[in-house]
Amino acid sequence: MDEEYSRRRELMKQIQENHQHQQHDGIRYGYYILIWLGLIALTGITVTCAGMNLGRWVIITALSIASIKSMLVLNIFMHLKFEDRIFRIFVVVAMVTFMIFISMTFFDYAFY
């Protein structure tokens, strides 16, 4: 019993070390700062577009920029690109479901 417990404990320790090692490789602080500056620039573009008279394109432009910003945050700051494929698929399914609800709401209010 103790031998099996110690073997499982050692296996879990190896899995945790491997996951931590994979998760923190490859991203430098300068890259984070560059992405942060990009997010600030995209926020500035969103604010500038809000002041322009683009008609119906205002909502589409704002949602497109917000989608780009959310993908940057998910992939870089939340380390989604280092996760397993199945986890990324779940996130994509959740985002598609969210976009379906947003588009249904948009069509409901746009043609009312």
C-alpha positions in Angstrom: 0.0 0.0 0.0 2.8 2.5 0.9 4.7 1.5 -2.2 1.7 2.3 -4.5 1.1 5.6 -2.6 4.7 6.7 -3.0 4.7 5.7 -6.7 1.5 7.8 -7.3 2.9 10.7 -5.4 6.1 10.6 -7.4 4.1 10.5 -10.7 2.0 13.5 -9.6 5.1 15.4 -8.7 6.6 14.7 -12.2 3.4 15.8 -13.9 3.3 19.1 -11.9 7.0 19.8 -12.6 6.5 19.1 -16.3 3.4 21.3 -16.5 5.1 24.2 -14.7 8.2 23.9 -17.0 6.0 23.9 -20.2 3.9 26.8 -19.0 6.7 29.3 -18.4 9.0 28.7 -21.3 9.2 31.2 -24.2 7.6 34.5 -23.0 9.8 37.3 -22.0 8.8 40.5 -20.1 9.4 42.7 -23.2 6.8 40.7 -25.1 4.2 41.3 -22.3 4.9 45.0 -22.5 4.6 45.0 -26.3 1.2 43.2 -26.0 0.1 45.7 -23.3 1.0 48.6 -25.5 -1.0 47.0 -28.3 -4.0 46.7 -26.1 -3.7 50.3 -25.1 -3.5 51.3 -28.8 -6.5 49.2 -29.6 -8.4 50.9 -26.8 -7.4 54.3 -28.2 -8.7 53.2 -31.6 -12.0 52.0 -30.1 -12.5 55.4 -28.3 -11.6 57.3 -31.6 -14.1 55.2 -33.6 -16.8 55.8 -31.0 -16.5 59.6 -31.7 -16.8 59.1 -35.5 -20.0 58.9 -37.4 -19.7 55.4 -38.9 -23.4 54.6 -38.9 -24.1 50.9 -38.4 -20.4 50.1 -38.7 -19.7 51.4 -35.2 -21.0 48.3 -33.4 -19.2 45.9 -35.8 -15.9 47.9 -35.5 -16.1 48.0 -31.7 -16.9 44.3 -31.5 -14.1 43.4 -33.9 -11.5 45.4 -31.9 -12.9 43.9 -28.6 -12.5 40.4 -30.1 -8.9 41.1 -31.1 -8.2 42.4 -27.6 -9.8 39.4 -25.9 -7.8 36.9 -28.1 -4.6 38.7 -27.1 -5.5 38.6 -23.4 -6.6 34.9 -23.6 -3.5 33.7 -25.5 -0.8 35.8 -23.9 -1.8 36.8 -20.4 -3.9 33.8 -19.6 -1.4 31.4 -21.3 -4.1 29.7 -23.4 -1.6 29.0 -26.1 0.3 26.8 -23.7 -2.7 24.7 -22.7 -3.8 21.4 -24.0 -5.8 21.3 -27.2 -9.0 20.1 -25.6 -9.0 23.1 -23.3 -8.5 25.5 -26.2 -11.5 23.7 -28.0 -13.7 24.3 -24.9 -12.8 28.0 -24.9 -13.5 28.3 -28.7 -16.9 26.6 -28.2 -17.7 29.0 -25.4 -16.8 32.0 -27.5 -18.8 30.8 -30.5 -21.8 30.3 -28.2 -21.3 33.8 -26.8 -21.1 35.2 -30.3 -24.3 33.5 -31.3 -26.1 35.1 -28.3 -24.7 38.5 -29.1 -25.7 38.2 -32.8 -29.2 37.1 -31.9 -29.5 40.1 -29.5 -28.1 42.4 -32.2 -30.6 41.3 -34.8 -33.5 41.5 -32.3 -32.7 45.2 -31.5 -31.5 46.2 -35.0 -34.8 45.3 -36.7 -37.2 46.3 -34.0 
